[in-house]
Amino acid sequence: MAGDDHAPSENILALDEIALSAPERTYTRQHKVADVINLALIGTRDQVETAFHRANWVGSDHFSKRAFFSQFYAVLNDSSYVRAPMMPMLVDERLPDMTFQKSLNSFSKRDHLRIWHSEQTFNGSPIWVAAATHDVGASLSVRRQRFVHHIEADIDEERAKIIRDLRLAGCVESVHLATRPDLPHHTSNATGEAVSTDGEMAVVHLKDCPSDTRPTPPQNIQAHSGNRVFRYLRGQILTFRSDIWRANIIYGLYDLGRIMITANSHRSVTTSSASPSTVANGTPPTSIP
């Protein structure tokens, strides 16, 4: 791996052991095999959180009605939702201790990872394992009743991006790529999408980040009843619903039938109103050419 922060040679065996003893995959709540665990972080929780925040990564919201409509608004407006919720994944039956993501100005595209605390330590420092993927698309799943993201198959690129971001933030002491010979190089995730990897785990030893006075990244504006965002969202949803409905072939047939019935009714009324004139004069009304 490029860079001048390689792990000291005397620690290589210990770092390799971290990768070999770490879980290889995450699981869904339905116990389906999900993402590959491709990162290990050495450092305190504060060091981990500070490193990602300094690299302009943010956390994720919990699933809720508000989060759903925020996602829906982002889809309709072709905008990002920087704290979009993540599907729950498990390691040893535990949900992540931390989640981080970086939006790419679109709801369908983002970098993100889930992090779990490990029981292992390295020279007295805590170890965290993480699964990182890059989202390239999103769709509304009727079965799951939520939006589902689709990932880039090459998860090694996402692993490298995270390391670059943490390095640029000045929070990396060393990086070691540990081989896991038993991990398949080609597999799939819980939704059946292809996953490819070289099988290595990046073990990133963090350090205290340099002092920084940059402002905190902006958070998403939440939509409350009555404000401009809420009114715009409501208008967009109504327009979207109207467009979908009016583009539907069933509606088209219904609308054609309605027009024909209305025209026929109008013709009947016209004929009926003309009848008294015919009886009174004994001749039909004169037609206008």
Rosetta silent file (secondary structure, phi, psi, omega in degrees, C-alpha in Angstrom):
SEQUENCE: MAGDDHAPSENILALDEIALSAPERTYTRQHKVADVINLALIGTRDQVETAFHRANWVGSDHFSKRAFFSQFYAVLNDSSYVRAPMMPMLVDERLPDMTFQKSLNSFSKRDHLRIWHSEQTFNGSPIWVAAATHDVGASLSVRRQRFVHHIEADIDEERAKIIRDLRLAGCVESVHLATRPDLPHHTSNATGEAVSTDGEMAVVHLKDCPSDTRPTPPQNIQAHSGNRVFRYLRGQILTFRSDIWRANIIYGLYDLGRIMITANSHRSVTTSSASPSTVANGTPPTSIP
SCORE:     score description
SCORE:     0.000 S_00000001
   1 L     0.000  137.766 -178.158    0.000    0.000    0.000 S_00000001
   2 L   -66.082  150.329  177.895    1.251    3.448   -0.926 S_00000001
   3 L   123.761  168.038 -178.054    2.402    5.742    1.827 S_00000001
   4 L  -112.331   25.800 -175.913    5.094    5.975    4.470 S_00000001
   5 L  -118.655   39.640  177.135    3.025    4.731    7.403 S_00000001
   6 E   -68.381  151.286  179.533    3.584    0.965    7.160 S_00000001
   7 L   -69.163  145.083  176.914    3.443   -1.003   10.374 S_00000001
   8 L   -58.860  144.957 -175.103    6.804   -1.835   12.017 S_00000001
   9 H   -60.479  -29.841 -177.656    8.057   -5.285   11.047 S_00000001
  10 H   -70.727  -14.859 -179.437    8.076   -6.520   14.660 S_00000001
  11 H  -100.005   -2.632 -172.477    4.295   -6.068   14.801 S_00000001
  12 H   -58.692  -47.202 -178.302    3.458   -7.840   11.535 S_00000001
  13 H   -61.882  -40.930  179.398    2.691  -11.219   13.080 S_00000001
  14 H   -65.853  -38.303  179.508    0.439   -9.673   15.720 S_00000001
  15 H   -70.673  -36.739  175.104   -1.417   -7.643   13.074 S_00000001
  16 H   -62.215  -37.346 -179.532   -1.828  -10.726   10.886 S_00000001
  17 H   -66.787  -33.579  176.682   -3.324  -12.519   13.864 S_00000001
  18 H   -59.147  -45.451 -178.833   -5.888   -9.722   14.279 S_00000001
  19 H   -67.917  -41.700 -177.074   -7.124  -10.357   10.743 S_00000001
  20 H   -68.394  -29.830 -177.745   -7.108  -14.136   11.041 S_00000001
  21 H   -94.061   -7.337 -179.348   -9.095  -14.149   14.282 S_00000001
  22 L   -79.166  151.127  174.380  -11.604  -11.471   13.225 S_00000001
  23 L   -62.318  147.715 -176.946  -15.032  -12.443   11.851 S_00000001
  24 L   -91.092  -28.988 -174.167  -15.109  -12.463    8.048 S_00000001
  25 E  -135.076  157.585  169.260  -18.727  -11.478    7.384 S_00000001
  26 E   -96.587  168.703 -179.191  -21.642   -9.566    8.833 S_00000001
  27 E  -135.618  152.236  173.802  -25.173  -10.983    8.973 S_00000001
  28 L   -80.462  174.333  177.074  -28.689   -9.631    8.645 S_00000001
  29 L   -68.447  -17.652  176.001  -31.250  -10.055   11.388 S_00000001
  30 L   -92.627   11.350  176.606  -32.602  -12.952    9.333 S_00000001
  31 L    65.213   31.416  171.514  -29.120  -14.539    9.570 S_00000001
  32 L   -89.556  139.798  178.022  -28.281  -14.044    5.898 S_00000001
  33 E   -64.228  131.411 -174.258  -24.605  -13.578    5.091 S_00000001
  34 E  -119.617 -120.960 -172.632  -24.092   -9.887    4.291 S_00000001
  35 E   -77.003  156.118  175.364  -21.048   -7.598    3.950 S_00000001
  36 E   -84.028  135.020  174.425  -17.386   -8.598    4.125 S_00000001
  37 L   -82.298  111.917 -172.534  -15.427   -7.264    7.103 S_00000001
  38 L  -121.837    7.938  179.253  -12.466   -5.623    5.396 S_00000001
  39 E  -139.390  146.251  168.071  -11.083   -3.184    7.994 S_00000001
  40 E  -130.298  135.931 -178.950   -9.701   -3.284   11.519 S_00000001
  41 E  -117.921  130.756  177.900   -9.048   -0.089   13.479 S_00000001
  42 E  -107.736  120.502 -179.271   -6.694    0.119   16.450 S_00000001
  43 L   156.685  170.404  178.705   -7.412    2.978   18.836 S_00000001
  44 L   -74.201  165.134  177.507   -9.794    4.311   21.434 S_00000001
  45 H   -59.455  -40.729  179.276  -13.398    5.106   20.591 S_00000001
  46 H   -62.762  -39.116  178.489  -12.581    8.795   20.794 S_00000001
  47 H   -65.405  -40.783  178.796   -9.719    8.337   18.320 S_00000001
  48 H   -64.288  -49.922 -178.093  -11.993    6.487   15.900 S_00000001
  49 H   -63.269  -43.718 -179.192  -14.794    9.054   16.108 S_00000001
  50 H   -64.352  -40.482 -178.819  -12.425   12.009   15.878 S_00000001
  51 H   -61.330  -45.817 -178.940  -10.586   10.516   12.891 S_00000001
  52 H   -71.621  -39.827  177.272  -13.760   10.056   10.852 S_00000001
  53 H   -63.726  -39.235  178.434  -15.245   13.388   11.846 S_00000001
  54 H   -65.818  -29.207  178.128  -11.971   15.076   10.928 S_00000001
  55 L   -87.605    9.972  176.594  -12.158   13.306    7.542 S_00000001
  56 L    69.303   32.607  170.249  -15.693   14.751    7.097 S_00000001
  57 L   -96.979  149.740 -179.147  -17.590   11.516    7.640 S_00000001
  58 E  -126.984  169.649  179.073  -20.858   11.662    9.610 S_00000001
  59 L   -81.670 -167.837 -178.958  -23.096    9.216   11.458 S_00000001
  60 L  -129.719  148.969  176.902  -26.475    7.837   10.413 S_00000001
  61 L   -78.891  159.844  173.715  -30.030    8.385   11.613 S_00000001
  62 L   -79.641  156.088  176.323  -32.218    5.600   12.964 S_00000001
  63 L   -66.229  131.301  179.644  -35.048    4.276   10.819 S_00000001
  64 L  -162.478  173.095  176.960  -38.221    6.276   11.458 S_00000001
  65 H   -62.655  -41.626  179.491  -41.096    7.914    9.599 S_00000001
  66 H   -62.542  -42.065  179.188  -39.151   11.159    9.505 S_00000001
  67 H   -64.504  -38.750  179.477  -36.094    9.381    8.098 S_00000001
  68 H   -61.579  -46.473 -178.813  -38.257    7.674    5.451 S_00000001
  69 H   -70.696  -28.810  174.013  -39.706   10.978    4.249 S_00000001
  70 H   -65.763  -39.638  175.974  -36.257   12.559    4.311 S_00000001
  71 H   -65.771  -42.957 -179.660  -35.088    9.760    2.022 S_00000001
  72 H   -62.490  -41.414  177.704  -38.166   10.191   -0.184 S_00000001
  73 H   -61.816  -42.517 -179.526  -37.518   13.929   -0.411 S_00000001
  74 H   -63.032  -38.779  178.595  -33.888   13.287   -1.396 S_00000001
  75 H   -66.192  -46.448 -178.055  -34.995   10.914   -4.164 S_00000001
  76 H   -66.397  -36.336 -175.784  -37.598   13.344   -5.543 S_00000001
  77 H   -91.820   -0.096 -176.977  -35.278   16.332   -5.314 S_00000001
  78 L    51.918   49.306 -178.130  -32.227   14.418   -6.617 S_00000001
  79 L  -128.182  179.305 -177.750  -30.290   15.552   -3.549 S_00000001
  80 L   -97.266  160.512  172.000  -28.327   13.902   -0.754 S_00000001
  81 L  -129.611   94.397 -166.005  -29.363   12.794    2.717 S_00000001
  82 L   -66.687  -20.010  179.263  -26.062   12.956    4.551 S_00000001
  83 L  -116.551   34.803 -178.015  -27.264   11.009    7.612 S_00000001
  84 L   -57.630  141.608  179.166  -29.374    8.411    5.802 S_00000001
  85 L   -62.843  156.934  176.344  -30.107    5.278    7.869 S_00000001
  86 L  -114.675  145.457  175.682  -28.200    2.058    7.224 S_00000001
  87 L   -58.639  136.515  179.893  -29.654   -1.425    7.061 S_00000001
  88 L   -67.704  128.753  175.387  -29.012   -3.206   10.387 S_00000001
  89 L  -123.864  152.729 -175.892  -26.144   -5.704   10.222 S_00000001
  90 E  -121.933  145.777  167.560  -24.903   -7.998   12.968 S_00000001
  91 E  -131.354  121.959 -175.337  -21.564   -9.336   14.148 S_00000001
  92 L    53.090   41.950  178.129  -21.793  -11.925   16.919 S_00000001
  93 L    64.647   18.910 -179.748  -25.496  -11.002   17.185 S_00000001
  94 E  -116.429  140.390  172.835  -24.576   -7.367   17.919 S_00000001
  95 L   -73.705  162.948 -178.274  -25.534   -4.225   16.033 S_00000001
  96 L   -61.216  147.675  173.866  -22.718   -1.817   15.112 S_00000001
  97 L   -80.964  -28.530  178.996  -21.194    0.336   17.828 S_00000001
  98 E  -146.132  150.217  172.312  -20.572    3.126   15.297 S_00000001
  99 E  -135.198  142.349  178.141  -21.599    3.964   11.741 S_00000001
 100 E  -139.078  150.216  178.754  -20.065    6.539    9.400 S_00000001
 101 E  -153.529  161.032  176.445  -20.831    7.674    5.889 S_00000001
 102 E  -135.425  117.324 -178.018  -19.942   10.304    3.327 S_00000001
 103 E   -77.020  149.809  179.564  -22.607   11.464    0.889 S_00000001
 104 E  -114.434   42.729  177.496  -21.779   12.079   -2.768 S_00000001
 105 E    60.811   23.336  176.768  -24.457   14.755   -3.421 S_00000001
 106 E  -155.516  138.210 -179.361  -26.973   12.068   -4.297 S_00000001
 107 L   -62.027  -32.753 -174.027  -29.109    9.832   -2.121 S_00000001
 108 L   -78.351  -13.992 -176.081  -28.245    6.795   -4.232 S_00000001
 109 E  -124.474  129.134  177.612  -24.466    7.184   -3.893 S_00000001
 110 E  -164.478  158.319  169.589  -22.431    7.216   -0.702 S_00000001
 111 E   -99.762  137.546  179.291  -19.420    5.740    1.059 S_00000001
 112 E  -158.394  158.430  178.058  -20.245    4.053    4.342 S_00000001
 113 E  -151.570  155.086  175.505  -19.096    1.579    6.955 S_00000001
 114 E  -116.060  141.705 -172.877  -20.297   -0.104   10.127 S_00000001
 115 E  -127.574  133.575  177.424  -17.935   -0.617   13.071 S_00000001
 116 E  -121.039  142.551  175.026  -18.014   -3.171   15.903 S_00000001
 117 E   -75.188  134.920  178.936  -15.891   -3.300   19.037 S_00000001
 118 E  -100.358  156.450  176.624  -13.727   -6.413   19.222 S_00000001
 119 E   -78.031  -13.498 -179.882  -12.727   -8.305   22.348 S_00000001
 120 E   -77.466  161.896  172.279   -9.113   -8.248   21.164 S_00000001
 121 E  -136.178  161.906  176.836   -6.561   -5.580   22.015 S_00000001
 122 E  -131.447  110.787 -176.584   -3.248   -4.557   20.511 S_00000001
 123 L    51.094   38.824  177.295   -0.582   -3.405   22.974 S_00000001
 124 L    88.072   -7.001 -178.994   -3.389   -2.378   25.308 S_00000001
 125 E   -94.392  142.400  178.357   -5.348   -0.450   22.650 S_00000001
 126 E   -63.316  154.453  176.265   -8.907   -1.461   21.670 S_00000001
 127 E  -120.160  137.977  178.612   -9.542   -3.075   18.290 S_00000001
 128 E  -124.288  139.773  175.770  -12.574   -2.398   16.110 S_00000001
 129 E  -110.356  149.057 -173.491  -13.649   -4.350   13.025 S_00000001
 130 E  -144.285  150.625  174.212  -15.553   -2.745   10.167 S_00000001
 131 E  -116.817  119.546 -175.804  -17.364   -3.529    6.918 S_00000001
 132 E  -117.836  132.889  176.435  -17.043   -0.809    4.274 S_00000001
 133 E  -140.853  164.244  178.600  -18.923   -0.604    0.965 S_00000001
 134 E  -116.460  120.066  178.995  -19.712    2.001   -1.680 S_00000001
 135 E   -81.826  134.566 -179.488  -23.360    2.543   -2.646 S_00000001
 136 E  -121.074   -2.931  179.639  -23.983    3.190   -6.341 S_00000001
 137 E  -166.934  166.505  179.381  -27.778    3.056   -6.522 S_00000001
 138 E  -149.340  149.052  176.705  -30.984    2.918   -4.493 S_00000001
 139 E  -148.458  158.221  179.060  -34.514    1.630   -4.953 S_00000001
 140 E   -87.685  117.813  179.768  -37.683    1.379   -2.888 S_00000001
 141 E   -92.266  116.389  178.575  -38.198   -2.195   -1.704 S_00000001
 142 L   -67.329  -39.587 -178.284  -41.888   -3.006   -1.240 S_00000001
 143 L   -64.032  -41.311 -179.314  -41.052   -6.208    0.619 S_00000001
 144 L   -89.332  -11.356  179.622  -38.777   -4.442    3.099 S_00000001
 145 L    58.061   42.734  177.383  -40.895   -1.259    3.135 S_00000001
 146 E  -164.329  169.829  177.014  -37.821    0.928    2.902 S_00000001
 147 E   -79.819  138.511 -178.681  -35.202    2.188    0.455 S_00000001
 148 E  -120.862  131.567  179.002  -32.445   -0.315   -0.338 S_00000001
 149 E   -91.648  154.014  177.019  -29.011    0.646   -1.630 S_00000001
 150 E  -115.897  138.514 -169.612  -26.995   -1.312   -4.194 S_00000001
 151 E  -103.438  159.027  170.005  -23.228   -1.578   -3.783 S_00000001
 152 L   -72.974  132.007 -174.832  -20.164   -1.428   -5.996 S_00000001
 153 L   -61.804  -39.915 -176.749  -18.883   -4.978   -6.384 S_00000001
 154 E   -80.543   93.973 -176.681  -15.192   -4.094   -5.825 S_00000001
 155 H   -78.194  -12.612  178.486  -15.134   -3.437   -2.085 S_00000001
 156 H   -66.033  -31.516  178.003  -11.327   -3.036   -2.054 S_00000001
 157 H   -63.828  -39.002  179.011  -11.743    0.421   -3.599 S_00000001
 158 H   -68.720  -39.795  176.354  -13.874    1.515   -0.664 S_00000001
 159 H   -58.086  -44.883 -179.962  -11.327    0.131    1.788 S_00000001
 160 H   -66.337  -37.671 -179.526   -8.597    2.166    0.060 S_00000001
 161 H   -63.838  -41.857  179.718  -10.720    5.332    0.035 S_00000001
 162 H   -62.326  -42.911  179.176  -11.278    5.176    3.785 S_00000001
 163 H   -63.341  -42.178  177.906   -7.571    4.785    4.410 S_00000001
 164 H   -60.169  -43.695 -179.115   -6.807    7.755    2.125 S_00000001
 165 H   -63.266  -43.405 -179.063   -9.336    9.930    3.956 S_00000001
 166 H   -69.170  -34.507  175.930   -7.978    9.043    7.384 S_00000001
 167 H   -64.973  -46.401 -179.384   -4.406    9.630    6.199 S_00000001
 168 H   -62.048  -29.845  177.160   -5.305   13.041    4.769 S_00000001
 169 L   -76.456   -9.272  178.214   -6.867   13.913    8.128 S_00000001
 170 L    77.871   25.585 -173.343   -3.506   13.112    9.754 S_00000001
 171 L  -111.595   13.036 -176.367   -4.946   10.448   12.058 S_00000001
 172 E  -110.216  127.246  175.139   -3.090    7.303   10.884 S_00000001
 173 E   -85.138  -47.273  179.366   -0.050    5.872   12.635 S_00000001
 174 E  -160.389  161.932  178.191    0.405    2.863   10.355 S_00000001
 175 E  -135.454  136.127  177.080   -1.428    0.572    7.922 S_00000001
 176 E  -134.764  131.021  174.974   -0.926   -3.132    7.330 S_00000001
 177 E   -94.036  112.956 -177.531   -2.682   -5.336    4.777 S_00000001
 178 E  -100.754  134.515 -178.128   -3.184   -8.755    6.333 S_00000001
 179 L   -81.858  140.011  173.890   -3.928  -11.786    4.166 S_00000001
 180 L  -124.589   92.053 -171.861   -6.921  -14.026    4.867 S_00000001
 181 L   -63.918  -23.042 -176.092   -6.403  -17.114    2.682 S_00000001
 182 L   -89.447   -5.469 -178.499   -9.768  -18.701    3.509 S_00000001
 183 L   -83.447  123.231  179.227  -11.870  -15.701    2.423 S_00000001
 184 L   -60.991  142.861  179.016  -13.398  -16.192   -1.064 S_00000001
 185 L   -82.149  -18.644  179.081  -12.406  -13.546   -3.594 S_00000001
 186 E  -133.167  121.444 -177.713  -15.819  -13.645   -5.279 S_00000001
 187 E  -150.268 -160.634  178.749  -19.014  -13.866   -3.270 S_00000001
 188 E  -145.978  162.830 -179.784  -22.338  -12.073   -2.797 S_00000001
 189 L   -99.077 -167.368 -173.652  -24.130  -10.063   -0.132 S_00000001
 190 L   -66.887  -24.183  179.531  -27.536  -10.513    1.528 S_00000001
 191 L   -96.718    7.305  176.192  -29.423   -9.129   -1.481 S_00000001
 192 L    85.939    8.904 -179.790  -27.572  -11.363   -3.936 S_00000001
 193 L   -82.343  145.721 -177.080  -25.318   -8.665   -5.396 S_00000001
 194 E   -66.293  142.895  176.598  -21.812   -9.628   -6.500 S_00000001
 195 E  -133.120  129.604  177.587  -18.879   -8.833   -4.208 S_00000001
 196 E  -126.853  143.598 -177.674  -15.219   -9.073   -5.227 S_00000001
 197 L  -158.281  157.966  173.903  -12.122   -8.611   -3.052 S_00000001
 198 L   -80.780   -4.426  176.832   -8.475   -9.568   -2.789 S_00000001
 199 L    87.087   -3.474 -176.241   -9.383  -11.072    0.593 S_00000001
 200 L   -87.176  151.636  173.572   -7.081   -8.814    2.611 S_00000001
 201 E  -109.199  131.345  175.685   -8.003   -6.874    5.723 S_00000001
 202 E   -87.078  118.759  177.321   -6.522   -3.420    6.255 S_00000001
 203 E   -99.495  110.455 -173.624   -5.383   -3.040    9.872 S_00000001
 204 E  -106.996  115.803  177.612   -5.227    0.704   10.543 S_00000001
 205 E   -91.104  113.775 -176.912   -3.421    1.886   13.664 S_00000001
 206 E   -85.962  161.441  173.268   -4.827    5.298   14.564 S_00000001
 207 L  -137.365  170.334  177.174   -3.177    8.128   16.439 S_00000001
 208 L   -61.807  130.671  180.000   -4.398   11.392   17.925 S_00000001
 209 L   -71.342  150.775  175.713   -5.368   13.710   15.087 S_00000001
 210 L   -63.845  154.385  179.482   -3.604   17.088   14.818 S_00000001
 211 L   -59.945  143.592 -176.381   -5.501   20.045   16.234 S_00000001
 212 L  -148.629  142.055 -178.033   -8.009   21.440   13.789 S_00000001
 213 L  -116.870   15.325  179.378  -10.399   24.369   13.840 S_00000001
 214 L   -65.425  146.637 -179.882  -12.464   23.515   10.775 S_00000001
 215 L   -68.002  154.766  177.795  -16.235   23.862   11.312 S_00000001
 216 L   -66.066  137.939  178.903  -18.372   20.788   11.868 S_00000001
 217 L   -55.727  141.982 -178.045  -19.915   19.454    8.629 S_00000001
 218 L   -64.120  146.130  178.109  -23.501   20.709    8.178 S_00000001
 219 L   -95.370  163.367  177.976  -26.307   18.408    9.226 S_00000001
 220 L   -66.450  141.593  173.333  -29.445   17.675    7.245 S_00000001
 221 L   -77.676  122.336  179.610  -32.302   20.130    7.646 S_00000001
 222 L   -83.428  142.511 -177.524  -35.213   18.216    9.129 S_00000001
 223 L   -85.893  119.526  175.456  -38.637   18.861    7.665 S_00000001
 224 L  -114.131  150.015 -178.438  -41.151   20.283   10.142 S_00000001
 225 L   -57.971  128.493  174.954  -44.745   21.105    9.363 S_00000001
 226 L   101.883  -21.248 -179.079  -45.097   24.639    8.043 S_00000001
 227 L   -85.678  172.504 -173.380  -41.518   25.361    6.995 S_00000001
 228 H   -63.341  -39.187 -179.507  -40.353   25.784    3.415 S_00000001
 229 H   -62.186  -44.963 -178.760  -38.717   22.366    3.182 S_00000001
 230 H   -63.457  -44.028 -179.681  -41.884   20.620    4.352 S_00000001
 231 H   -64.444  -40.489  178.672  -44.082   22.582    1.929 S_00000001
 232 H   -65.221  -42.537  178.345  -41.717   21.873   -0.945 S_00000001
 233 H   -59.394  -45.672 -179.158  -41.587   18.189   -0.032 S_00000001
 234 H   -61.342  -43.342  179.090  -45.370   17.989    0.066 S_00000001
 235 H   -63.081  -41.074  179.295  -45.638   19.673   -3.326 S_00000001
 236 H   -65.364  -40.460  179.813  -43.041   17.348   -4.836 S_00000001
 237 H   -64.529  -44.089  179.281  -44.795   14.263   -3.478 S_00000001
 238 H   -63.126  -40.433  178.512  -48.161   15.413   -4.842 S_00000001
 239 H   -65.737  -44.013  179.209  -46.622   16.168   -8.223 S_00000001
 240 H   -60.699  -45.746 -179.757  -44.833   12.819   -8.279 S_00000001
 241 H   -63.747  -40.290  179.039  -48.011   10.972   -7.337 S_00000001
 242 H   -63.916  -44.438 -179.573  -49.995   12.878   -9.969 S_00000001
 243 H   -63.653  -43.706 -179.972  -47.436   12.152  -12.694 S_00000001
 244 H   -63.064  -43.391 -177.503  -47.279    8.465  -11.858 S_00000001
 245 H   -66.305  -45.450 -175.717  -51.076    8.182  -11.752 S_00000001
 246 H   -73.637  -20.778  177.188  -51.692   10.096  -14.957 S_00000001
 247 L   -84.654   -6.147 -176.091  -49.015    8.161  -16.813 S_00000001
 248 L   -76.050  137.190 -177.333  -50.679    4.889  -15.888 S_00000001
 249 H   -63.832  -32.344  178.324  -52.380    3.050  -18.762 S_00000001
 250 H   -63.463  -44.064  177.413  -55.348    2.196  -16.535 S_00000001
 251 H   -62.230  -38.156  179.741  -55.922    5.857  -15.879 S_00000001
 252 H   -60.513  -44.115  178.358  -55.633    6.527  -19.626 S_00000001
 253 H   -65.804  -40.615  178.008  -58.386    4.027  -20.409 S_00000001
 254 H   -61.767  -43.902 -177.776  -60.514    5.382  -17.604 S_00000001
 255 H   -65.405  -39.271  177.676  -60.057    8.945  -18.823 S_00000001
 256 H   -63.540  -44.515  178.293  -60.978    7.996  -22.407 S_00000001
 257 H   -62.398  -40.146  179.375  -64.117    6.233  -21.208 S_00000001
 258 H   -62.314  -40.766  179.419  -65.051    9.203  -19.032 S_00000001
 259 H   -64.557  -41.793 -178.946  -64.744   11.582  -22.000 S_00000001
 260 H   -66.015  -41.968  178.888  -66.917    9.329  -24.195 S_00000001
 261 H   -64.151  -42.783  179.595  -69.619    9.019  -21.525 S_00000001
 262 H   -62.762  -42.335  179.692  -69.602   12.775  -20.949 S_00000001
 263 H   -64.873  -41.009  179.502  -69.887   13.465  -24.676 S_00000001
 264 H   -65.472  -41.043  178.260  -72.728   10.980  -25.043 S_00000001
 265 H   -63.013  -42.042  179.537  -74.587   12.489  -22.078 S_00000001
 266 H   -62.983  -38.995  178.744  -74.176   15.967  -23.540 S_00000001
 267 H   -65.315  -40.629  179.446  -75.567   14.764  -26.876 S_00000001
 268 H   -63.713  -41.721  179.862  -78.614   13.222  -25.164 S_00000001
 269 H   -64.731  -40.373  179.851  -79.344   16.442  -23.291 S_00000001
 270 H   -63.306  -44.279  179.809  -79.095   18.474  -26.510 S_00000001
 271 H   -64.162  -42.062 -179.578  -81.505   16.170  -28.368 S_00000001
 272 H   -63.925  -41.522 -178.460  -83.972   16.205  -25.467 S_00000001
 273 H   -70.809  -20.445 -179.402  -83.985   19.992  -25.235 S_00000001
 274 H   -85.941  -16.312 -175.283  -84.683   20.275  -28.974 S_00000001
 275 H   -61.383  -45.708 -179.260  -87.832   18.044  -28.944 S_00000001
 276 H   -56.757  -38.795 -179.815  -90.445   20.648  -27.744 S_00000001
 277 H   -62.293  -37.205 -179.565  -89.582   22.936  -30.624 S_00000001
 278 H   -67.335  -41.718 -178.064  -90.258   20.133  -33.108 S_00000001
 279 H   -69.078  -43.375 -175.798  -93.709   19.349  -31.643 S_00000001
 280 H   -65.854  -39.371 -175.269  -94.832   22.958  -31.408 S_00000001
 281 H   -95.400  -13.638  179.988  -94.001   23.954  -34.947 S_00000001
 282 L    77.165   -1.470  178.663  -94.716   20.637  -36.542 S_00000001
 283 L  -135.070  151.988  178.593  -91.379   20.717  -38.329 S_00000001
 284 L   -67.481  153.900  179.935  -87.906   19.931  -37.235 S_00000001
 285 L   -63.813  145.766 -179.040  -85.660   22.842  -36.366 S_00000001
 286 L   -70.080  133.871  177.951  -83.732   24.314  -39.275 S_00000001
 287 L   -80.258  142.931  175.634  -80.137   23.217  -39.408 S_00000001
 288 L   -93.933  121.463 -177.166  -77.449   25.822  -39.611 S_00000001
 289 L   -66.583    0.000    0.000  -74.958   24.931  -42.375 S_00000001
